[in-house]
């Protein structure tokens, strides 16, 4: 073959090799045909594990976190994401619970219970020799993860609706104070000593996030504020943000905008400058449970974006996540992918009409694992828009699943479930926000 002919063929096929996927004009339906169905048994006892059916793989279990007979209104409030630490999976029982429980990851047997004076423990942050939770009414607790011993407690105000973050030897958590103003607090991880507090315009969404030398928080008003480690404000920008930021390096990614005009944003975490913003293809649909009355305890009850925010113990709003060179956001029934550097659309896919994404995913190497309101565990390869694996559980999933030791752990309105997940690849996504402390994501 002549050199000229080789060059022509090379140039002809080169665009096929390097062209990025192009977003369709409308979302492409996910192919979910033939998904296996897992019928979750209903445990009768409280906190006692029951094996999953044999077809789910060896060693799966489910246990009831809420006692039988719990009021239906309390069951409608999501149980926060569990966390895996030192061979234990740690979870509370939602807004009505006064305790954290730790269970053996392999068997589900209870290892310890930490009892509190206040209700509504959040998802926990995991640090060196401590796990930390904030309760809805209104105390932050530091617990020894090996024994469940309460090592310290700190009352911050009448209401805590976000989760804590640990960065180094400090805990960062927001609360509403007695005078109804809001503040971000820095506490000593080991003993709970209050180091500083910084005033906020309103309470926060999700949890604070550490970005290099800064701690960044999204407020219920949609404003985003960054503090240095001494509590001084470094920047504050009105972004109409709807979630805690996802940090990759010093870049921050947000869901933002309104239901009718939702957006995804990339912001420089060091100075708050918007690097790019892109509209989502489809509007975000309101779910039935969001149509009720807003929480009367809040001075600002409804963020400018996508939900009535009732706190981490009630809502886990949609949040972008970075996978390789993509940033992916799932909201309502639609999953959208964008180029990480410039935000160019890469693809858009849709669940069936009877299903919806609700909470952020766990990241497994180049794949993302979502729970859906229709009860699906959906492992997606966003680079191609392919469903790698799907299991129908039949149970509402409204909090982020976590992955550790080849297992997926997730909560339903009543229960904590451990499901073998075979070739779960990449670093473990063992707690809300990422493989490390929530501060790292």
C-alpha positions in Angstrom: 0.0 0.0 0.0 1.4 3.4 -1.0 2.3 6.0 1.6 -0.2 8.4 0.2 -3.0 5.8 0.5 -2.1 5.0 4.1 -2.2 8.8 4.9 -5.6 9.2 3.3 -7.0 6.2 5.3 -5.5 7.5 8.5 -7.0 10.9 8.1 -10.4 9.4 7.1 -10.6 7.3 10.3 -8.9 9.6 12.7 -12.1 11.6 13.6 -13.8 8.3 14.6 -11.1 7.6 17.0 -10.9 10.9 18.8 -14.4 12.5 18.5 -16.1 12.9 21.9 -19.7 11.6 22.3 -22.3 14.1 21.3 -25.3 14.8 23.5 -28.6 13.7 21.8 -31.5 16.2 21.3 -33.5 14.2 23.9 -32.5 11.7 26.6 -31.9 8.2 25.4 -33.8 5.5 27.4 -31.6 3.2 29.5 -31.8 -0.4 28.5 -33.1 -2.2 31.7 -34.6 -5.3 30.1 -34.0 -8.5 32.0 -32.9 -6.9 35.3 -32.8 -9.5 38.1 -35.3 -8.8 40.8 -34.3 -9.2 44.5 -37.2 -9.6 46.9 -36.0 -8.2 50.2 -37.3 -10.1 53.2 -39.0 -8.1 55.9 -37.2 -8.6 59.2 -39.5 -8.9 62.2 -37.0 -8.1 64.9 -35.4 -4.7 65.4 -31.6 -4.6 64.6 -31.4 -8.4 63.9 -30.0 -9.4 60.5 -31.9 -11.7 58.2 -30.1 -13.4 55.2 -31.0 -12.3 51.7 -32.3 -14.9 49.3 -29.6 -17.2 47.8 -29.8 -15.6 44.4 -28.4 -12.3 45.7 -25.0 -13.9 46.3 -23.4 -15.3 49.4 -23.4 -13.3 52.6 -26.1 -10.7 51.9 -28.3 -9.5 54.8 -31.0 -7.0 55.7 -31.9 -5.7 59.2 -34.6 -3.3 60.4 -33.4 0.1 61.7 -36.8 1.4 62.5 -38.9 -0.6 65.0 -42.0 -2.2 63.6 -45.0 0.1 64.0 -43.1 3.3 63.5 -45.4 6.1 62.5 -45.8 6.4 58.7 -44.9 10.1 58.6 -41.5 9.2 60.1 -40.9 6.4 57.5 -41.3 9.0 54.8 -38.1 10.7 56.0 -35.0 9.1 54.5 -32.5 7.3 56.7 -29.1 8.9 56.0 -26.3 7.0 54.2 -24.4 4.5 56.3 -20.6 4.6 56.6 -18.1 1.7 56.7 -15.1 1.9 59.1 -12.8 -0.8 60.4 -15.0 -3.7 59.3 -18.1 -2.1 60.7 -21.1 -0.4 58.9 -22.4 2.4 61.0 -25.9 3.8 60.7 -28.6 5.7 62.6 -32.3 5.1 62.5 -33.4 8.4 60.9 -35.2 11.4 62.5 -36.8 9.4 65.3 -33.7 7.6 66.4 -31.6 8.5 69.5 -28.7 6.2 68.6 -26.0 5.1 66.2 -25.5 1.4 65.6 -22.4 -0.5 64.3 -22.8 -3.9 62.5 -20.3 -6.4 61.3 -20.1 -5.9 57.5 -20.0 -9.6 56.8 -22.8 -10.9 59.1 -24.9 -7.9 60.1 -24.5 -8.7 63.8 -24.6 -5.7 66.0 -21.3 -4.8 67.6 -22.2 -1.6 69.5 -24.9 1.0 70.0 -24.1 4.6 71.0 -27.1 6.2 72.7 -27.7 10.0 72.5 -29.8 12.6 74.4 -31.0 14.1 71.1 -32.7 12.6 68.1 -32.0 12.5 64.4 -28.3 11.5 63.9 -26.9 12.5 60.5 -24.7 10.4 58.3 -21.3 10.1 60.1 -17.9 11.6 59.2 -15.0 9.3 59.9 -11.7 10.5 61.2 -8.7 9.2 63.2 -10.1 7.4 66.2 -13.5 9.2 66.0 -16.7 9.1 64.1 -18.8 12.2 64.4 -22.5 12.8 63.9 -24.8 15.9 64.3 -28.3 15.3 65.6 -31.3 17.2 64.3 -32.0 18.5 67.8 -29.1 19.8 68.2 -25.9 18.2 69.6 -22.7 17.0 67.8 -21.2 13.8 69.2 -17.8 12.2 68.9 -17.8 8.4 69.2 -15.0 5.9 69.4 -15.5 3.7 66.3 -14.0 0.6 68.0 -16.3 0.5 71.0 -19.2 3.0 70.4 -18.2 4.9 73.5 -19.4 8.6 73.5 -16.1 10.5 73.9 -17.6 14.1 73.7 -20.6 16.1 72.9 -21.1 19.8 72.0 -24.5 21.6 71.9 -24.4 24.1 69.1 -28.0 25.3 68.8 -31.6 24.2 68.5 -31.2 22.7 65.0 -28.6 20.9 63.0 -29.8 20.1 59.5 -26.4 19.3 57.8 -23.8 16.6 58.3 -20.3 17.1 59.7 -17.0 17.0 57.8 -13.6 16.1 59.1 -10.4 17.6 57.8 -7.3 16.7 59.6 -7.8 17.2 63.4 -10.9 19.4 63.0 -14.6 18.9 62.6 -16.7 21.4 60.6 -20.5 21.5 61.0 -23.2 24.1 60.6 -26.1 24.8 63.0 -28.9 27.2 63.7 -28.3 29.0 67.0 -30.7 30.1 69.7 -31.3 33.5 68.1 -32.2 31.7 64.8 -29.0 32.9 63.1 -26.8 30.2 61.5 -23.1 29.6 61.9 -20.3 27.2 60.8 -18.4 25.8 63.7 -14.9 24.3 63.9 -14.4 21.7 66.6 -11.4 19.8 67.9 -11.8 16.2 66.6 -10.5 14.4 69.6 -12.2 16.3 72.4 -15.0 18.4 70.7 -13.6 21.7 71.9 -15.1 24.7 70.0 -12.3 26.4 68.1 -14.2 29.1 66.2 -17.6 29.9 64.7 -18.4 32.0 61.6 -21.7 33.5 60.8 -23.8 32.3 57.9 -26.8 34.0 56.1 -28.7 30.7 56.5 -28.2 27.0 57.3 -26.3 24.8 54.8 -27.2 22.1 52.3 -25.6 18.7 52.8 -22.2 19.1 54.5 -19.2 21.5 54.3 -16.4 20.4 51.9 -12.7 20.9 52.3 -10.9 22.3 49.3 -7.1 22.7 49.8 -6.8 25.3 52.6 -10.5 26.2 52.5 -13.8 24.9 53.8 -16.7 25.6 51.4 -20.4 25.5 52.3 -23.6 25.8 50.2 -26.3 27.8 52.0 -30.0 27.1 51.7 -30.3 30.4 49.9 -28.1 29.2 47.1 -25.1 31.3 48.1 -21.7 29.5 48.4 -19.2 30.7 51.0 -15.6 29.7 51.5 -13.6 30.1 54.8 -10.0 29.6 55.6 -9.1 27.2 58.4 -9.1 30.1 60.9 -12.7 31.0 60.1 -12.2 34.1 57.9 -14.3 34.4 54.8 -12.2 34.1 51.7 -15.0 34.4 49.1 -18.8 34.3 48.8 -20.8 34.1 45.6 -24.5 33.8 44.8 -24.7 30.8 42.6 -28.3 29.5 43.1 -26.5 26.3 44.1 -28.7 23.3 45.1 -26.2 20.9 46.7 -23.0 20.6 48.6 -20.1 21.0 46.1 -18.3 18.0 44.7 -14.5 18.8 44.8 -12.0 17.3 42.3 -8.7 19.0 42.9 -9.5 22.6 43.4 -12.5 22.6 41.1 -16.0 22.5 42.6 -19.1 21.2 40.8 -22.7 22.1 41.7 -26.3 21.4 40.7 -27.8 24.9 40.4 -30.6 27.0 38.9 -34.3 26.2 39.3 -36.6 23.4 38.4 -37.6 25.0 35.1 -34.0 26.0 34.3 -31.6 23.6 36.0 -27.9 24.0 35.5 -24.6 22.4 36.3 -21.7 24.7 37.3 -17.9 24.4 37.6 -16.3 26.9 40.0 -12.7 27.6 41.0 -12.6 26.5 44.6 -9.8 28.9 45.5 -11.5 32.2 44.4 -15.2 31.3 43.6 -14.9 32.2 39.9 -17.3 30.4 37.7 -15.3 28.4 35.1 -18.3 27.2 33.1 -22.0 26.7 33.5 -24.3 24.6 31.3 -28.1 24.1 31.2 -29.4 20.6 31.8 -31.4 19.2 28.9 -34.6 18.4 30.9 -36.4 20.3 33.7 -36.3 18.6 37.1 -39.6 17.2 38.1 -41.1 17.7 41.5 -41.6 14.5 43.5 -44.8 13.9 45.5 -43.2 14.2 48.9 -41.8 17.7 48.0 -45.3 19.2 47.4 -46.2 19.6 51.1 -45.8 22.5 53.4 -42.2 23.8 54.1 -40.6 23.3 57.4 -41.8 26.1 59.7 -38.6 26.1 61.8 -36.5 27.6 59.1 -36.2 31.3 58.3 -35.4 30.3 54.7 -37.3 27.1 54.0 -37.0 26.7 50.3 -33.8 27.0 48.3 -34.0 28.7 44.9 -33.3 25.4 43.3 -34.9 22.0 43.4 -36.3 20.9 46.7 -37.8 21.7 50.1 -34.6 21.1 52.1 -35.4 19.4 55.4 -31.8 18.4 56.3 -29.4 15.5 55.7 -31.6 13.3 57.7 -34.5 13.9 55.3 -33.1 14.9 51.9 -29.9 14.0 50.0 -30.2 16.3 47.0 -28.8 15.6 43.5 -25.0 16.3 43.4 -22.5 16.0 40.5 -19.6 13.6 40.5 -16.5 13.4 38.4 -15.6 10.3 36.5 -12.4 10.4 34.5 -12.8 13.4 32.1 -16.6 13.6 32.7 -18.8 15.3 35.3 -22.1 13.6 35.7 -25.3 14.8 37.3 -28.5 12.7 37.8 -31.7 14.5 38.7 -35.2 13.3 38.4 -35.3 10.6 35.7 -32.4 12.1 33.7 -28.6 11.5 33.9 -26.5 14.0 32.0 -22.7 13.9 31.3 -20.5 16.9 30.5 -16.8 17.3 29.7 -15.0 18.1 32.9 -12.7 20.9 31.6 -15.1 22.9 29.4 -18.6 21.5 30.2 -19.4 20.4 26.6 -22.4 18.0 26.6 -21.4 14.4 26.3 -24.6 12.4 26.7 -28.0 12.3 28.3 -30.0 9.2 29.3 -33.4 8.6 31.0 -35.0 6.1 33.4 -38.4 4.7 32.8 -41.4 6.9 33.6 -42.0 5.2 36.9 -38.5 5.8 38.3 -36.3 8.7 39.4 -32.8 9.4 40.6 -32.8 11.1 44.1 -29.5 10.9 45.9 -25.8 11.2 44.7 -24.0 8.0 43.6 -21.1 6.0 44.8 -18.1 6.0 42.4 -16.6 2.7 41.3 -13.5 3.4 39.1 -15.1 4.5 35.8 -18.7 3.5 36.9 -21.3 5.1 39.1 -23.8 3.3 41.4 -27.1 5.0 42.0 -30.1 4.0 44.0 -33.5 5.1 42.6 -36.9 5.9 44.0 -38.2 2.9 42.0 -36.0 0.6 44.0 -33.3 0.0 41.5 -29.5 -0.3 42.1 -28.1 1.0 38.9 -24.4 0.7 38.0 -23.8 3.0 34.9 -20.8 3.4 32.7 -21.3 7.1 31.9 -18.6 7.3 29.2 -20.8 5.1 27.0 -24.2 5.6 28.6 -24.4 1.8 29.3 -26.0 0.1 32.2 -23.3 -2.2 33.6 -25.5 -3.9 36.2 -29.0 -3.4 37.6 -30.9 -5.0 40.4 -34.5 -4.5 41.2 -35.0 -4.3 45.0 -38.5 -3.1 45.1 -37.6 -0.7 48.0 -37.5 3.1 47.8 -33.8 4.3 47.9 -33.4 8.0 48.8 -29.9 8.1 50.2 -26.4 7.5 48.7 -25.3 3.9 48.7 -21.8 3.1 49.9 -19.4 0.4 48.6 -16.7 -1.4 50.6 -15.3 -4.9 50.7 -17.2 -6.0 47.6 -20.5 -5.1 49.1 -23.1 -2.4 48.6 -24.8 -0.9 51.7 -27.9 1.1 51.4 -30.9 2.2 53.4 -34.7 1.8 52.7 -37.5 3.6 54.6 -37.1 0.9 57.3 -33.9 -1.1 56.8 -30.2 -1.3 56.2 -29.2 -3.7 53.4 -25.9 -5.4 52.6 -25.7 -6.8 49.1 -22.7 -8.6 47.6 -21.5 -6.7 44.6 -18.8 -8.9 43.1 -16.2 -6.9 41.1 -16.7 -3.6 42.8 -13.7 -1.8 41.3 -11.6 1.1 42.3 -11.2 2.8 45.7 -14.0 2.1 48.2 -16.7 4.7 48.4 -17.3 3.9 52.0 -19.2 6.9 53.3 -21.2 9.9 52.1 -19.2 12.0 49.7 -16.3 9.6 48.8 -13.7 7.1 49.7 -12.1 9.2 52.4 -13.7 11.6 54.8 -16.5 13.7 53.3 -14.0 16.5 53.5 -12.1 14.9 50.6 -15.0 15.2 48.2 
